[in-house]
Amino acid sequence: MGQVVTRRVDSGGCVSFAGATYRAGRAHRGRQVQVAIVGETVEITAGGEVLRVHGIRHDPSREHDAFANAGGRPSRINAA
């Protein structure tokens, strides 16, 4: 397995990686998962369990940015 990044599953059951959306499943909403590129696939895991495997749909040139921000974007803080 290559580099791994952590992402939070959104309310629709998806994660964003390298500018593309990958389905993790509604059962995992709000949960933190790990996303990795394995060969020609994107693998989504949590707690050592493989949740989903997808064919790569994103632009490979955007992978560097995705791995540079391994923890994802920080939570939004509204300053009034």
All heavy atoms as a GROMACS GRO file, in nm:
protein
  591
    1MET      N    1   0.085  -0.117   0.000
    1MET     CA    2   0.000   0.000   0.000
    1MET      C    3   0.090   0.123   0.000
    1MET      O    4   0.191   0.128   0.065
    1MET     CB    5  -0.091  -0.001   0.122
    1MET     CG    6  -0.193   0.108   0.119
    1MET     SD    7  -0.307   0.116   0.259
    1MET     CE    8  -0.370  -0.048   0.266
    2GLY      N    9   0.046   0.226  -0.074
    2GLY     CA   10   0.121   0.349  -0.083
    2GLY      C   11   0.090   0.442   0.032
    2GLY      O   12   0.059   0.401   0.142
    3GLN      N   13   0.096   0.571   0.002
    3GLN     CA   14   0.066   0.671   0.104
    3GLN      C   15  -0.081   0.665   0.143
    3GLN      O   16  -0.167   0.630   0.063
    3GLN     CB   17   0.098   0.810   0.050
    3GLN     CG   18   0.245   0.836   0.032
    3GLN     CD   19   0.267   0.974  -0.026
    3GLN    OE1   20   0.211   1.010  -0.128
    3GLN    NE2   21   0.349   1.052   0.042
    4VAL      N   22  -0.107   0.702   0.267
    4VAL     CA   23  -0.243   0.698   0.320
    4VAL      C   24  -0.279   0.837   0.372
    4VAL      O   25  -0.196   0.904   0.434
    4VAL     CB   26  -0.253   0.595   0.435
    4VAL    CG1   27  -0.392   0.594   0.495
    4VAL    CG2   28  -0.216   0.457   0.385
    5VAL      N   29  -0.402   0.880   0.346
    5VAL     CA   30  -0.453   1.006   0.400
    5VAL      C   31  -0.582   0.978   0.476
    5VAL      O   32  -0.651   0.881   0.448
    5VAL     CB   33  -0.478   1.112   0.290
    5VAL    CG1   34  -0.349   1.152   0.224
    5VAL    CG2   35  -0.577   1.063   0.188
    6THR      N   36  -0.612   1.064   0.572
    6THR     CA   37  -0.734   1.051   0.651
    6THR      C   38  -0.837   1.150   0.601
    6THR      O   39  -0.805   1.267   0.579
    6THR     CB   40  -0.704   1.076   0.800
    6THR    OG1   41  -0.607   0.982   0.843
    6THR    CG2   42  -0.830   1.062   0.883
    7ARG      N   43  -0.957   1.103   0.582
    7ARG     CA   44  -1.068   1.189   0.541
    7ARG      C   45  -1.191   1.155   0.625
    7ARG      O   46  -1.206   1.044   0.674
    7ARG     CB   47  -1.104   1.167   0.392
    7ARG     CG   48  -0.993   1.207   0.295
    7ARG     CD   49  -0.975   1.358   0.295
    7ARG     NE   50  -0.880   1.401   0.194
    7ARG     CZ   51  -0.753   1.430   0.219
    7ARG    NH1   52  -0.704   1.417   0.340
    7ARG    NH2   53  -0.675   1.472   0.123
    8ARG      N   54  -1.282   1.251   0.639
    8ARG     CA   55  -1.406   1.230   0.711
    8ARG      C   56  -1.517   1.206   0.608
    8ARG      O   57  -1.528   1.279   0.510
    8ARG     CB   58  -1.442   1.349   0.798
    8ARG     CG   59  -1.570   1.325   0.880
    8ARG     CD   60  -1.594   1.431   0.983
    8ARG     NE   61  -1.486   1.447   1.080
    8ARG     CZ   62  -1.468   1.371   1.188
    8ARG    NH1   63  -1.551   1.273   1.213
    8ARG    NH2   64  -1.368   1.394   1.270
    9VAL      N   65  -1.598   1.104   0.632
    9VAL     CA   66  -1.709   1.072   0.543
    9VAL      C   67  -1.818   1.177   0.562
    9VAL      O   68  -1.856   1.207   0.676
    9VAL     CB   69  -1.763   0.930   0.572
    9VAL    CG1   70  -1.878   0.896   0.479
    9VAL    CG2   71  -1.651   0.827   0.560
   10ASP      N   72  -1.867   1.234   0.452
   10ASP     CA   73  -1.968   1.338   0.463
   10ASP      C   74  -2.108   1.280   0.488
   10ASP      O   75  -2.124   1.158   0.499
   10ASP     CB   76  -1.967   1.429   0.339
   10ASP     CG   77  -2.012   1.359   0.211
   10ASP    OD1   78  -2.071   1.250   0.217
   10ASP    OD2   79  -1.987   1.416   0.103
   11SER      N   80  -2.208   1.366   0.499
   11SER     CA   81  -2.342   1.322   0.534
   11SER      C   82  -2.407   1.236   0.426
   11SER      O   83  -2.503   1.165   0.453
   11SER     CB   84  -2.432   1.443   0.562
   11SER     OG   85  -2.441   1.524   0.446
   12GLY      N   86  -2.352   1.237   0.306
   12GLY     CA   87  -2.404   1.153   0.198
   12GLY      C   88  -2.332   1.020   0.187
   12GLY      O   89  -2.365   0.938   0.103
   13GLY      N   90  -2.229   1.000   0.270
   13GLY     CA   91  -2.154   0.874   0.267
   13GLY      C   92  -2.036   0.874   0.173
   13GLY      O   93  -1.987   0.768   0.134
   14CYS      N   94  -1.985   0.992   0.138
   14CYS     CA   95  -1.875   1.005   0.043
   14CYS      C   96  -1.755   1.073   0.105
   14CYS      O   97  -1.766   1.145   0.203
   14CYS     CB   98  -1.919   1.085  -0.079
   14CYS     SG   99  -2.055   1.009  -0.169
   15VAL      N  100  -1.637   1.051   0.044
   15VAL     CA  101  -1.515   1.122   0.082
   15VAL      C  102  -1.460   1.190  -0.042
   15VAL      O  103  -1.478   1.143  -0.154
   15VAL     CB  104  -1.408   1.029   0.144
   15VAL    CG1  105  -1.454   0.971   0.275
   15VAL    CG2  106  -1.370   0.917   0.049
   16SER      N  107  -1.392   1.299  -0.020
   16SER     CA  108  -1.328   1.372  -0.129
   16SER      C  109  -1.179   1.342  -0.127
   16SER      O  110  -1.116   1.346  -0.021
   16SER     CB  111  -1.351   1.522  -0.111
   16SER     OG  112  -1.287   1.592  -0.216
   17PHE      N  113  -1.126   1.309  -0.244
   17PHE     CA  114  -0.983   1.280  -0.255
   17PHE      C  115  -0.935   1.326  -0.392
   17PHE      O  116  -0.991   1.286  -0.494
   17PHE     CB  117  -0.956   1.131  -0.238
   17PHE     CG  118  -0.812   1.093  -0.259
   17PHE    CD1  119  -0.718   1.121  -0.161
   17PHE    CD2  120  -0.771   1.034  -0.376
   17PHE    CE1  121  -0.585   1.089  -0.181
   17PHE    CE2  122  -0.638   1.001  -0.396
   17PHE     CZ  123  -0.545   1.028  -0.298
   18ALA      N  124  -0.835   1.412  -0.394
   18ALA     CA  125  -0.773   1.462  -0.518
   18ALA      C  126  -0.875   1.520  -0.614
   18ALA      O  127  -0.868   1.501  -0.735
   18ALA     CB  128  -0.691   1.352  -0.585
   19GLY      N  129  -0.974   1.590  -0.562
   19GLY     CA  130  -1.073   1.658  -0.644
   19GLY      C  131  -1.186   1.570  -0.694
   19GLY      O  132  -1.268   1.615  -0.772
   20ALA      N  133  -1.191   1.446  -0.651
   20ALA     CA  134  -1.299   1.354  -0.691
   20ALA      C  135  -1.369   1.303  -0.566
   20ALA      O  136  -1.314   1.304  -0.457
   20ALA     CB  137  -1.244   1.238  -0.772
   21THR      N  138  -1.492   1.258  -0.584
   21THR     CA  139  -1.570   1.204  -0.474
   21THR      C  140  -1.577   1.053  -0.487
   21THR      O  141  -1.606   1.001  -0.594
   21THR     CB  142  -1.712   1.263  -0.476
   21THR    OG1  143  -1.702   1.405  -0.468
   21THR    CG2  144  -1.795   1.212  -0.360
   22TYR      N  145  -1.550   0.985  -0.375
   22TYR     CA  146  -1.555   0.839  -0.372
   22TYR      C  147  -1.653   0.796  -0.263
   22TYR      O  148  -1.653   0.850  -0.154
   22TYR     CB  149  -1.416   0.781  -0.343
   22TYR     CG  150  -1.320   0.803  -0.456
   22TYR    CD1  151  -1.232   0.911  -0.456
   22TYR    CD2  152  -1.317   0.716  -0.564
   22TYR    CE1  153  -1.145   0.931  -0.560
   22TYR    CE2  154  -1.228   0.735  -0.669
   22TYR     CZ  155  -1.142   0.843  -0.667
   22TYR     OH  156  -1.056   0.862  -0.771
   23ARG      N  157  -1.734   0.699  -0.293
   23ARG     CA  158  -1.838   0.651  -0.200
   23ARG      C  159  -1.777   0.559  -0.095
   23ARG      O  160  -1.704   0.466  -0.128
   23ARG     CB  161  -1.942   0.574  -0.281
   23ARG     CG  162  -2.061   0.535  -0.204
   23ARG     CD  163  -2.181   0.618  -0.249
   23ARG     NE  164  -2.301   0.570  -0.180
   23ARG     CZ  165  -2.354   0.633  -0.079
   23ARG    NH1  166  -2.301   0.743  -0.035
   23ARG    NH2  167  -2.461   0.586  -0.021
   24ALA      N  168  -1.806   0.587   0.032
   24ALA     CA  169  -1.764   0.502   0.143
   24ALA      C  170  -1.883   0.423   0.198
   24ALA      O  171  -1.865   0.316   0.254
   24ALA     CB  172  -1.701   0.585   0.254
   25GLY      N  173  -2.002   0.479   0.185
   25GLY     CA  174  -2.124   0.414   0.234
   25GLY      C  175  -2.190   0.497   0.342
   25GLY      O  176  -2.122   0.556   0.427
   26ARG      N  177  -2.322   0.500   0.339
   26ARG     CA  178  -2.397   0.581   0.436
   26ARG      C  179  -2.377   0.534   0.580
   26ARG      O  180  -2.389   0.612   0.673
   26ARG     CB  181  -2.545   0.581   0.400
   26ARG     CG  182  -2.573   0.655   0.270
   26ARG     CD  183  -2.719   0.652   0.235
   26ARG     NE  184  -2.796   0.716   0.340
   26ARG     CZ  185  -2.858   0.831   0.327
   26ARG    NH1  186  -2.854   0.894   0.212
   26ARG    NH2  187  -2.927   0.883   0.427
   27ALA      N  188  -2.348   0.408   0.598
   27ALA     CA  189  -2.326   0.355   0.734
   27ALA      C  190  -2.203   0.417   0.800
   27ALA      O  191  -2.189   0.411   0.922
   27ALA     CB  192  -2.311   0.204   0.728
   28HIS      N  193  -2.117   0.480   0.722
   28HIS     CA  194  -1.992   0.535   0.775
   28HIS      C  195  -1.994   0.688   0.782
   28HIS      O  196  -1.889   0.750   0.804
   28HIS     CB  197  -1.876   0.488   0.688
   28HIS     CG  198  -1.872   0.339   0.673
   28HIS    ND1  199  -1.840   0.256   0.778
   28HIS    CD2  200  -1.902   0.260   0.569
   28HIS    CE1  201  -1.848   0.132   0.736
   28HIS    NE2  202  -1.887   0.130   0.610
   29ARG      N  203  -2.112   0.750   0.769
   29ARG     CA  204  -2.122   0.896   0.774
   29ARG      C  205  -2.061   0.950   0.903
   29ARG      O  206  -2.084   0.898   1.011
   29ARG     CB  207  -2.268   0.940   0.766
   29ARG     CG  208  -2.329   0.914   0.631
   29ARG     CD  209  -2.472   0.952   0.628
   29ARG     NE  210  -2.547   0.857   0.712
   29ARG     CZ  211  -2.676   0.856   0.725
   29ARG    NH1  212  -2.750   0.946   0.664
   29ARG    NH2  213  -2.735   0.766   0.800
   30GLY      N  214  -1.982   1.057   0.890
   30GLY     CA  215  -1.920   1.123   1.006
   30GLY      C  216  -1.796   1.053   1.058
   30GLY      O  217  -1.727   1.106   1.144
   31ARG      N  218  -1.765   0.939   1.007
   31ARG     CA  219  -1.650   0.860   1.055
   31ARG      C  220  -1.523   0.898   0.978
   31ARG      O  221  -1.528   0.936   0.863
   31ARG     CB  222  -1.684   0.713   1.026
   31ARG     CG  223  -1.591   0.613   1.080
   31ARG     CD  224  -1.649   0.474   1.056
   31ARG     NE  225  -1.559   0.372   1.103
   31ARG     CZ  226  -1.574   0.244   1.080
   31ARG    NH1  227  -1.678   0.200   1.012
   31ARG    NH2  228  -1.487   0.157   1.126
   32GLN      N  229  -1.411   0.889   1.044
   32GLN     CA  230  -1.284   0.912   0.977
   32GLN      C  231  -1.238   0.782   0.913
   32GLN      O  232  -1.245   0.675   0.976
   32GLN     CB  233  -1.177   0.960   1.075
   32GLN     CG  234  -1.195   1.104   1.114
   32GLN     CD  235  -1.075   1.157   1.189
   32GLN    OE1  236  -0.999   1.083   1.248
   32GLN    NE2  237  -1.059   1.288   1.185
   33VAL      N  238  -1.195   0.792   0.787
   33VAL     CA  239  -1.149   0.675   0.713
   33VAL      C  240  -1.013   0.707   0.652
   33VAL      O  241  -0.972   0.822   0.644
   33VAL     CB  242  -1.249   0.635   0.601
   33VAL    CG1  243  -1.382   0.592   0.661
   33VAL    CG2  244  -1.269   0.747   0.501
   34GLN      N  245  -0.943   0.603   0.610
   34GLN     CA  246  -0.815   0.620   0.544
   34GLN      C  247  -0.835   0.591   0.395
   34GLN      O  248  -0.906   0.496   0.358
   34GLN     CB  249  -0.710   0.523   0.600
   34GLN     CG  250  -0.662   0.562   0.740
   34GLN     CD  251  -0.767   0.545   0.846
   34GLN    OE1  252  -0.833   0.442   0.853
   34GLN    NE2  253  -0.785   0.647   0.929
   35VAL      N  254  -0.773   0.675   0.313
   35VAL     CA  255  -0.782   0.661   0.168
   35VAL      C  256  -0.641   0.639   0.116
   35VAL      O  257  -0.549   0.712   0.152
   35VAL     CB  258  -0.843   0.788   0.103
   35VAL    CG1  259  -0.852   0.773  -0.047
   35VAL    CG2  260  -0.979   0.818   0.164
   36ALA      N  261  -0.623   0.536   0.032
   36ALA     CA  262  -0.492   0.506  -0.024
   36ALA      C  263  -0.507   0.463  -0.169
   36ALA      O  264  -0.610   0.408  -0.209
   36ALA     CB  265  -0.424   0.395   0.055
   37ILE      N  266  -0.403   0.487  -0.247
   37ILE     CA  267  -0.399   0.437  -0.383
   37ILE      C  268  -0.325   0.305  -0.380
   37ILE      O  269  -0.213   0.296  -0.331
   37ILE     CB  270  -0.328   0.537  -0.476
   37ILE    CG1  271  -0.410   0.665  -0.482
   37ILE    CG2  272  -0.310   0.476  -0.615
   37ILE    CD1  273  -0.347   0.774  -0.563
   38VAL      N  274  -0.391   0.201  -0.430
   38VAL     CA  275  -0.333   0.067  -0.434
   38VAL      C  276  -0.341   0.021  -0.579
   38VAL      O  277  -0.450  -0.010  -0.628
   38VAL     CB  278  -0.409  -0.031  -0.341
   38VAL    CG1  279  -0.346  -0.169  -0.347
   38VAL    CG2  280  -0.412   0.021  -0.199
   39GLY      N  281  -0.228   0.022  -0.647
   39GLY     CA  282  -0.227  -0.013  -0.789
   39GLY      C  283  -0.307   0.088  -0.868
   39GLY      O  284  -0.281   0.207  -0.864
   40GLU      N  285  -0.409   0.042  -0.937
   40GLU     CA  286  -0.497   0.128  -1.016
   40GLU      C  287  -0.630   0.154  -0.948
   40GLU      O  288  -0.730   0.184  -1.013
   40GLU     CB  289  -0.521   0.064  -1.153
   40GLU     CG  290  -0.396   0.053  -1.238
   40GLU     CD  291  -0.339   0.189  -1.277
   40GLU    OE1  292  -0.417   0.279  -1.312
   40GLU    OE2  293  -0.216   0.205  -1.269
   41THR      N  294  -0.633   0.139  -0.814
   41THR     CA  295  -0.757   0.157  -0.740
   41THR      C  296  -0.739   0.253  -0.623
   41THR      O  297  -0.627   0.276  -0.578
   41THR     CB  298  -0.810   0.024  -0.684
   41THR    OG1  299  -0.716  -0.029  -0.591
   41THR    CG2  300  -0.834  -0.078  -0.794
   42VAL      N  301  -0.850   0.307  -0.575
   42VAL     CA  302  -0.854   0.387  -0.452
   42VAL      C  303  -0.921   0.300  -0.348
   42VAL      O  304  -1.034   0.254  -0.368
   42VAL     CB  305  -0.932   0.518  -0.473
   42VAL    CG1  306  -0.949   0.592  -0.342
   42VAL    CG2  307  -0.862   0.606  -0.574
   43GLU      N  308  -0.851   0.276  -0.238
   43GLU     CA  309  -0.902   0.188  -0.133
   43GLU      C  310  -0.940   0.271  -0.011
   43GLU      O  311  -0.861   0.352   0.036
   43GLU     CB  312  -0.793   0.086  -0.098
   43GLU     CG  313  -0.838  -0.022  -0.005
   43GLU     CD  314  -0.731  -0.127   0.013
   43GLU    OE1  315  -0.720  -0.216  -0.072
   43GLU    OE2  316  -0.657  -0.117   0.112
   44ILE      N  317  -1.060   0.251   0.039
   44ILE     CA  318  -1.110   0.322   0.158
   44ILE      C  319  -1.119   0.220   0.271
   44ILE      O  320  -1.187   0.119   0.258
   44ILE     CB  321  -1.247   0.386   0.131
   44ILE    CG1  322  -1.237   0.483   0.014
   44ILE    CG2  323  -1.298   0.456   0.257
   44ILE    CD1  324  -1.369   0.538  -0.034
   45THR      N  325  -1.047   0.249   0.381
   45THR     CA  326  -1.044   0.157   0.494
   45THR      C  327  -1.076   0.231   0.623
   45THR      O  328  -1.062   0.353   0.632
   45THR     CB  329  -0.906   0.090   0.509
   45THR    OG1  330  -0.808   0.192   0.531
   45THR    CG2  331  -0.869   0.010   0.387
   46ALA      N  332  -1.116   0.155   0.725
   46ALA     CA  333  -1.138   0.209   0.859
   46ALA      C  334  -1.111   0.098   0.957
   46ALA      O  335  -1.164  -0.012   0.944
   46ALA     CB  336  -1.280   0.261   0.875
   47GLY      N  337  -1.024   0.125   1.054
   47GLY     CA  338  -0.994   0.026   1.156
   47GLY      C  339  -0.936  -0.103   1.100
   47GLY      O  340  -0.963  -0.210   1.151
   48GLY      N  341  -0.860  -0.093   0.991
   48GLY     CA  342  -0.800  -0.211   0.930
   48GLY      C  343  -0.894  -0.289   0.840
   48GLY      O  344  -0.854  -0.386   0.776
   49GLU      N  345  -1.020  -0.247   0.830
   49GLU     CA  346  -1.119  -0.315   0.746
   49GLU      C  347  -1.138  -0.238   0.615
   49GLU      O  348  -1.156  -0.117   0.616
   49GLU     CB  349  -1.253  -0.321   0.821
   49GLU     CG  350  -1.367  -0.375   0.742
   49GLU     CD  351  -1.500  -0.361   0.814
   49GLU    OE1  352  -1.502  -0.313   0.929
   49GLU    OE2  353  -1.601  -0.394   0.753
   50VAL      N  354  -1.133  -0.308   0.504
   50VAL     CA  355  -1.156  -0.245   0.375
   50VAL      C  356  -1.305  -0.222   0.358
   50VAL      O  357  -1.385  -0.315   0.364
   50VAL     CB  358  -1.102  -0.333   0.259
   50VAL    CG1  359  -1.135  -0.269   0.125
   50VAL    CG2  360  -0.952  -0.353   0.273
   51LEU      N  361  -1.342  -0.094   0.339
   51LEU     CA  362  -1.483  -0.059   0.322
   51LEU      C  363  -1.524  -0.062   0.176
   51LEU      O  364  -1.628  -0.118   0.141
   51LEU     CB  365  -1.511   0.080   0.379
   51LEU     CG  366  -1.475   0.103   0.526
   51LEU    CD1  367  -1.503   0.247   0.564
   51LEU    CD2  368  -1.551   0.007   0.615
   52ARG      N  369  -1.444  -0.001   0.091
   52ARG     CA  370  -1.474   0.006  -0.052
   52ARG      C  371  -1.344   0.014  -0.133
   52ARG      O  372  -1.245   0.067  -0.085
   52ARG     CB  373  -1.556   0.131  -0.086
   52ARG     CG  374  -1.693   0.138  -0.025
   52ARG     CD  375  -1.792   0.055  -0.106
   52ARG     NE  376  -1.919   0.046  -0.037
   52ARG     CZ  377  -2.029   0.108  -0.075
   52ARG    NH1  378  -2.029   0.187  -0.179
   52ARG    NH2  379  -2.141   0.092  -0.007
   53VAL      N  380  -1.352  -0.034  -0.255
   53VAL     CA  381  -1.242  -0.022  -0.351
   53VAL      C  382  -1.304   0.032  -0.480
   53VAL      O  383  -1.403  -0.022  -0.529
   53VAL     CB  384  -1.173  -0.157  -0.377
   53VAL    CG1  385  -1.064  -0.142  -0.481
   53VAL    CG2  386  -1.117  -0.214  -0.247
   54HIS      N  387  -1.246   0.142  -0.532
   54HIS     CA  388  -1.296   0.206  -0.653
   54HIS      C  389  -1.182   0.215  -0.755
   54HIS      O  390  -1.066   0.230  -0.717
   54HIS     CB  391  -1.342   0.349  -0.625
   54HIS     CG  392  -1.455   0.359  -0.528
   54HIS    ND1  393  -1.586   0.340  -0.564
   54HIS    CD2  394  -1.457   0.387  -0.395
   54HIS    CE1  395  -1.664   0.356  -0.459
   54HIS    NE2  396  -1.588   0.384  -0.355
   55GLY      N  397  -1.218   0.213  -0.881
   55GLY     CA  398  -1.120   0.246  -0.985
   55GLY      C  399  -1.087   0.394  -0.975
   55GLY      O  400  -1.169   0.474  -0.931
   56ILE      N  401  -0.967   0.431  -1.012
   56ILE     CA  402  -0.924   0.572  -1.002
   56ILE      C  403  -1.006   0.657  -1.099
   56ILE      O  404  -1.013   0.627  -1.218
   56ILE     CB  405  -0.773   0.585  -1.029
   56ILE    CG1  406  -0.696   0.520  -0.916
   56ILE    CG2  407  -0.734   0.731  -1.047
   56ILE    CD1  408  -0.546   0.520  -0.935
   57ARG      N  409  -1.070   0.763  -1.046
   57ARG     CA  410  -1.150   0.855  -1.127
   57ARG      C  411  -1.092   0.997  -1.125
   57ARG      O  412  -1.141   1.082  -1.198
   57ARG     CB  413  -1.293   0.863  -1.074
   57ARG     CG  414  -1.370   0.736  -1.080
   57ARG     CD  415  -1.517   0.762  -1.055
   57ARG     NE  416  -1.546   0.814  -0.923
   57ARG     CZ  417  -1.587   0.741  -0.820
   57ARG    NH1  418  -1.600   0.612  -0.834
   57ARG    NH2  419  -1.613   0.797  -0.706
   58HIS      N  420  -0.996   1.022  -1.039
   58HIS     CA  421  -0.944   1.157  -1.025
   58HIS      C  422  -0.827   1.181  -1.121
   58HIS      O  423  -0.772   1.087  -1.179
   58HIS     CB  424  -0.899   1.182  -0.881
   58HIS     CG  425  -0.789   1.091  -0.836
   58HIS    ND1  426  -0.814   0.969  -0.777
   58HIS    CD2  427  -0.654   1.103  -0.845
   58HIS    CE1  428  -0.698   0.911  -0.749
   58HIS    NE2  429  -0.600   0.989  -0.790
   59ASP      N  430  -0.790   1.306  -1.134
   59ASP     CA  431  -0.676   1.346  -1.215
   59ASP      C  432  -0.549   1.313  -1.137
   59ASP      O  433  -0.528   1.368  -1.028
   59ASP     CB  434  -0.684   1.495  -1.244
   59ASP     CG  435  -0.569   1.548  -1.327
   59ASP    OD1  436  -0.482   1.469  -1.368
   59ASP    OD2  437  -0.566   1.670  -1.352
   60PRO      N  438  -0.464   1.224  -1.187
   60PRO     CA  439  -0.343   1.185  -1.112
   60PRO      C  440  -0.252   1.302  -1.076
   60PRO      O  441  -0.180   1.294  -0.977
   60PRO     CB  442  -0.272   1.088  -1.207
   60PRO     CG  443  -0.381   1.032  -1.292
   60PRO     CD  444  -0.479   1.146  -1.309
   61SER      N  445  -0.258   1.412  -1.151
   61SER     CA  446  -0.172   1.526  -1.118
   61SER      C  447  -0.215   1.594  -0.988
   61SER      O  448  -0.138   1.670  -0.929
   61SER     CB  449  -0.174   1.629  -1.232
   61SER     OG  450  -0.302   1.688  -1.243
   62ARG      N  451  -0.336   1.565  -0.938
   62ARG     CA  452  -0.384   1.625  -0.814
   62ARG      C  453  -0.350   1.542  -0.690
   62ARG      O  454  -0.378   1.583  -0.579
   62ARG     CB  455  -0.534   1.648  -0.822
   62ARG     CG  456  -0.566   1.747  -0.935
   62ARG     CD  457  -0.702   1.796  -0.933
   62ARG     NE  458  -0.723   1.880  -0.815
   62ARG     CZ  459  -0.838   1.935  -0.785
   62ARG    NH1  460  -0.942   1.917  -0.862
   62ARG    NH2  461  -0.852   2.007  -0.677
   63GLU      N  462  -0.291   1.424  -0.710
   63GLU     CA  463  -0.257   1.338  -0.597
   63GLU      C  464  -0.156   1.403  -0.503
   63GLU      O  465  -0.167   1.389  -0.382
   63GLU     CB  466  -0.200   1.204  -0.646
   63GLU     CG  467  -0.304   1.116  -0.708
   63GLU     CD  468  -0.246   0.991  -0.767
   63GLU    OE1  469  -0.125   0.962  -0.746
   63GLU    OE2  470  -0.320   0.918  -0.835
   64HIS      N  471  -0.060   1.476  -0.559
   64HIS     CA  472   0.042   1.539  -0.475
   64HIS      C  473  -0.022   1.631  -0.372
   64HIS      O  474   0.013   1.627  -0.255
   64HIS     CB  475   0.142   1.617  -0.561
   64HIS     CG  476   0.242   1.693  -0.479
   64HIS    ND1  477   0.343   1.630  -0.410
   64HIS    CD2  478   0.252   1.824  -0.451
   64HIS    CE1  479   0.412   1.722  -0.344
   64HIS    NE2  480   0.359   1.840  -0.367
   65ASP      N  481  -0.117   1.713  -0.415
   65ASP     CA  482  -0.186   1.803  -0.322
   65ASP      C  483  -0.264   1.726  -0.217
   65ASP      O  484  -0.269   1.764  -0.100
   65ASP     CB  485  -0.280   1.897  -0.397
   65ASP     CG  486  -0.206   1.996  -0.484
   65ASP    OD1  487  -0.088   2.025  -0.454
   65ASP    OD2  488  -0.265   2.045  -0.582
   66ALA      N  489  -0.327   1.617  -0.258
   66ALA     CA  490  -0.406   1.536  -0.164
   66ALA      C  491  -0.317   1.476  -0.056
   66ALA      O  492  -0.352   1.474   0.062
   66ALA     CB  493  -0.482   1.427  -0.238
   67PHE      N  494  -0.200   1.425  -0.096
   67PHE     CA  495  -0.110   1.365   0.002
   67PHE      C  496  -0.036   1.470   0.083
   67PHE      O  497   0.005   1.444   0.195
   67PHE     CB  498  -0.011   1.272  -0.068
   67PHE     CG  499  -0.076   1.145  -0.116
   67PHE    CD1  500  -0.073   1.111  -0.250
   67PHE    CD2  501  -0.142   1.060  -0.029
   67PHE    CE1  502  -0.132   0.995  -0.295
   67PHE    CE2  503  -0.201   0.943  -0.072
   67PHE     CZ  504  -0.196   0.910  -0.207
   68ALA      N  505  -0.020   1.591   0.030
   68ALA     CA  506   0.046   1.698   0.104
   68ALA      C  507  -0.039   1.742   0.222
   68ALA      O  508   0.013   1.789   0.323
   68ALA     CB  509   0.073   1.817   0.012
   69ASN      N  510  -0.170   1.726   0.212
   69ASN     CA  511  -0.262   1.763   0.319
   69ASN      C  512  -0.326   1.635   0.372
   69ASN      O  513  -0.447   1.613   0.357
   69ASN     CB  514  -0.367   1.860   0.264
   69ASN     CG  515  -0.446   1.926   0.374
   69ASN    OD1  516  -0.415   1.910   0.492
   69ASN    ND2  517  -0.549   1.999   0.337
   70ALA      N  518  -0.246   1.552   0.433
   70ALA     CA  519  -0.287   1.416   0.472
   70ALA      C  520  -0.405   1.411   0.568
   70ALA      O  521  -0.483   1.317   0.567
   70ALA     CB  522  -0.169   1.341   0.534
   71GLY      N  523  -0.421   1.512   0.650
   71GLY     CA  524  -0.531   1.513   0.747
   71GLY      C  525  -0.657   1.577   0.695
   71GLY      O  526  -0.756   1.587   0.766
   72GLY      N  527  -0.656   1.623   0.571
   72GLY     CA  528  -0.771   1.694   0.515
   72GLY      C  529  -0.771   1.838   0.560
   72GLY      O  530  -0.682   1.885   0.632
   73ARG      N  531  -0.872   1.911   0.518
   73ARG     CA  532  -0.883   2.052   0.558
   73ARG      C  533  -0.925   2.059   0.704
   73ARG      O  534  -1.005   1.978   0.749
   73ARG     CB  535  -0.985   2.125   0.473
   73ARG     CG  536  -0.939   2.142   0.332
   73ARG     CD  537  -1.030   2.235   0.256
   73ARG     NE  538  -1.170   2.218   0.290
   73ARG     CZ  539  -1.269   2.234   0.206
   73ARG    NH1  540  -1.245   2.265   0.082
   73ARG    NH2  541  -1.394   2.219   0.245
   74PRO      N  542  -0.876   2.159   0.776
   74PRO     CA  543  -0.920   2.173   0.916
   74PRO      C  544  -1.066   2.215   0.921
   74PRO      O  545  -1.121   2.267   0.824
   74PRO     CB  546  -0.830   2.284   0.970
   74PRO     CG  547  -0.780   2.357   0.850
   74PRO     CD  548  -0.778   2.257   0.738
   75SER      N  549  -1.130   2.189   1.033
   75SER     CA  550  -1.270   2.228   1.051
   75SER      C  551  -1.283   2.378   1.035
   75SER      O  552  -1.195   2.456   1.076
   75SER     CB  553  -1.319   2.187   1.189
   75SER     OG  554  -1.316   2.048   1.202
   76ARG      N  555  -1.394   2.420   0.979
   76ARG     CA  556  -1.417   2.563   0.957
   76ARG      C  557  -1.448   2.630   1.089
   76ARG      O  558  -1.530   2.582   1.168
   76ARG     CB  559  -1.533   2.580   0.862
   76ARG     CG  560  -1.559   2.723   0.830
   76ARG     CD  561  -1.667   2.734   0.726
   76ARG     NE  562  -1.707   2.874   0.716
   76ARG     CZ  563  -1.810   2.915   0.653
   76ARG    NH1  564  -1.888   2.827   0.593
   76ARG    NH2  565  -1.839   3.040   0.648
   77ILE      N  566  -1.384   2.741   1.111
   77ILE     CA  567  -1.407   2.819   1.232
   77ILE      C  568  -1.462   2.954   1.189
   77ILE      O  569  -1.395   3.028   1.116
   77ILE     CB  570  -1.277   2.837   1.315
   77ILE    CG1  571  -1.225   2.702   1.359
   77ILE    CG2  572  -1.303   2.929   1.433
   77ILE    CD1  573  -1.090   2.709   1.425
   78ASN      N  574  -1.581   2.985   1.230
   78ASN     CA  575  -1.642   3.113   1.196
   78ASN      C  576  -1.601   3.217   1.297
   78ASN      O  577  -1.623   3.203   1.415
   78ASN     CB  578  -1.795   3.104   1.194
   78ASN     CG  579  -1.845   3.020   1.080
   78ASN    OD1  580  -1.778   3.012   0.977
   78ASN    ND2  581  -1.960   2.958   1.096
   79ALA      N  582  -1.537   3.322   1.247
   79ALA     CA  583  -1.498   3.432   1.334
   79ALA      C  584  -1.594   3.548   1.307
   79ALA      O  585  -1.598   3.602   1.198
   79ALA     CB  586  -1.356   3.473   1.305
   80ALA      N  587  -1.674   3.580   1.404
   80ALA     CA  588  -1.774   3.686   1.384
   80ALA      C  589  -1.720   3.820   1.418
   80ALA      O  590  -1.634   3.848   1.488
   80ALA     CB  591  -1.897   3.658   1.467
   0.00000   0.00000   0.00000
